[in-house]
């Protein structure tokens, strides 16, 4: 009565996957980041006026009145956008009978007014 006992292989693989942190923060990726960051830091150290962008003149100042005239609060572009929203809202209301589409122009005009005041127009 010789009984032979044998142990089968385990179902779990002995080879484990590397953890998430070791895949993200490894030496190879750290070297890639250093290759980019070190030249940027060197340029910023040698040329601080370029890095800080300290200019005394506003190059876009001359176009400010043109932008205010074209896209300001009382400009024709804003009026046409609100008019298009009213027409589109009316058509969408007639098609769907959903009141939300009718009040879209109020929401658009409110966002335009708030956005223009934040932008300084």
Long-range contacts (C-beta under 8 A, 24 or more apart in sequence): 67-121, 68-121, 71-121, 72-116, 72-121, 73-113, 73-116, 73-121, 78-112, 78-116, 81-108, 81-112, 82-108, 82-109, 82-112, 85-109
